[in-house]
């Protein structure tokens, strides 16, 4: 069976996502801009093609890209991405959404965007009208956290579980800016299986989408190349040349053993996986 055939066995497009995409299509006609929240560790992989197509066909003029996880991303690589992709029509912000003050520059930028009716209001010296922005992106990328930080209080539900937000909700940030939260959108069928592996590593896709051992094999490739020295330092080991050797040395070094005194393979893999996600094995950039 080919990789593409194998990938077709995995479906990541539940009914609520299809409905949400249709609703986003409708809301594009009302909104004057879109805030696209991407995972800074994989900005290309975390931008679903169907979502991009929906925004493009509606000719959204104000596109603002927010790259989340500034604290976990490989700065050199993400800055290269920003340099290559930012234009006068596409502004990109790299933010740590866990820090409230990180959203201040984003809010100032949103406030100065010119709305379609601004000139009419200025002509009669009226206060400028509200501008509505859609907030879109994949599940668990930080959309709700962004809304809470923009409003400087908890108004959007935040939960570390993909696909939690399903309703379309409007939040008034201030007298000038309103944002519309939308559920996370994923592709109906990823042809590139590596994209799903990346999103699974980042926590945007449920872990049962791909067998964990297969996902760990993919992670090991990253650890043995880009994060090798960080792994040695984190687990106080001298070297490793295979998954089995890594598991064995981490187990004995950190005393993660079964009752029989041998390395607990499943637990060690889970620990390494979580350490990678938390940035304890080095800054990450998967694209």
Long-range contacts (C-beta under 8 A, 24 or more apart in sequence): 3-193, 4-191, 6-193, 7-189, 7-190, 7-191, 7-192, 7-193, 7-196, 8-189, 10-189, 10-190, 10-193, 10-196, 10-209, 10-210, 11-188, 11-189, 12-186, 12-187, 12-188, 12-189, 12-190, 12-196, 12-205, 12-209, 13-186, 13-187, 13-188, 13-189, 14-163, 16-163, 16-166, 16-183, 17-163, 17-183, 17-184, 17-185, 17-186, 18-188, 20-166, 20-168, 20-182, 20-183, 20-185, 21-50, 21-51, 21-54, 21-185, 23-168, 23-182, 24-51, 24-54, 24-134, 24-136, 24-182, 24-185, 25-54, 25-58, 27-134, 27-168, 27-180, 27-182, 28-54, 28-55, 28-58, 28-60, 28-134, 29-58, 30-132, 31-60, 31-132, 31-133, 31-134, 31-180, 32-61, 32-62, 32-113, 32-115, 32-116, 32-131, 32-132, 32-133, 33-60, 33-61, 33-62, 33-63, 33-64, 33-110, 33-113, 33-131, 33-132, 33-133, 33-134, 34-60, 34-62, 34-63, 34-64, 34-133, 34-134, 34-135, 34-136, 35-64, 35-65, 35-66, 35-110, 35-133, 35-134, 35-135, 35-136, 35-146, 35-179, 36-63, 36-64, 36-65, 36-66, 36-136, 36-137, 37-66, 37-68, 37-135, 37-136, 37-137, 37-141, 37-142, 37-143, 37-146, 38-65, 38-66, 38-67, 38-68, 38-137, 38-138, 38-141, 39-67, 39-68, 39-69, 39-138, 39-141, 39-142, 39-202, 39-204, 40-67, 40-68, 40-69, 40-70, 40-72, 40-73, 40-78, 40-94, 41-69, 41-72, 41-73, 41-74, 41-78, 41-202, 41-284, 41-285, 41-286, 42-198, 42-199, 42-202, 42-285, 42-286, 42-287, 43-67, 43-78, 43-81, 43-287, 44-81, 44-287, 45-195, 45-198, 45-199, 45-286, 45-287, 46-137, 46-138, 46-141, 46-199, 46-202, 46-204, 47-138, 48-138, 48-185, 48-186, 48-187, 49-187, 50-185, 50-187, 50-188, 51-136, 51-137, 51-185, 55-136, 61-89, 62-113, 62-133, 63-89, 63-90, 63-91, 64-90, 64-91, 64-92, 64-93, 64-106, 64-109, 64-110, 64-133, 65-90, 65-91, 65-92, 65-93, 66-92, 66-93, 66-95, 66-106, 66-142, 66-146, 67-92, 67-93, 67-94, 67-95, 68-95, 68-96, 68-97, 68-141, 68-142, 68-145, 68-146, 69-96, 69-97, 69-142, 70-94, 70-95, 70-96, 70-102, 71-96, 71-98, 71-279, 72-278, 72-279, 72-283, 72-284, 73-283, 73-284, 73-285, 74-282, 74-283, 74-284, 74-285, 75-283, 77-285, 78-285, 81-287, 95-146, 97-142, 97-145, 97-146, 97-149, 98-145, 99-149, 100-149, 100-152, 102-149, 103-146, 103-149, 103-150, 106-150, 107-150, 107-173, 107-174, 107-177, 110-173, 110-176, 110-177, 111-174, 111-176, 111-177, 127-175, 128-176, 130-172, 130-175, 130-176, 130-177, 130-178, 131-176, 131-177, 131-178, 132-170, 132-178, 132-179, 132-180, 133-177, 133-178, 133-179, 133-180, 134-179, 134-180, 134-182, 135-179, 135-180, 135-181, 135-182, 136-182, 136-185, 137-184, 137-185, 138-184, 138-185, 138-186, 138-199, 138-204, 139-163, 139-164, 139-165, 139-183, 139-184, 139-186, 139-204, 139-205, 140-164, 140-184, 140-203, 140-204, 141-184, 141-204, 143-181, 143-182, 143-184, 144-181, 147-171, 147-179, 147-181, 150-177, 150-179, 156-181, 160-203, 162-203, 162-204, 162-205, 162-206, 163-206, 194-218, 198-286, 198-287, 201-273, 201-276, 201-277, 201-286, 202-277, 202-286, 203-277, 212-269, 213-269, 215-273, 216-243, 216-269, 216-272, 216-273, 217-243, 219-272, 219-273, 219-276, 220-246, 222-276, 222-286, 223-272, 223-276, 223-281, 226-282, 227-276, 227-281, 227-282, 230-281, 230-282, 231-272, 231-281, 234-275, 234-280, 234-281, 246-272
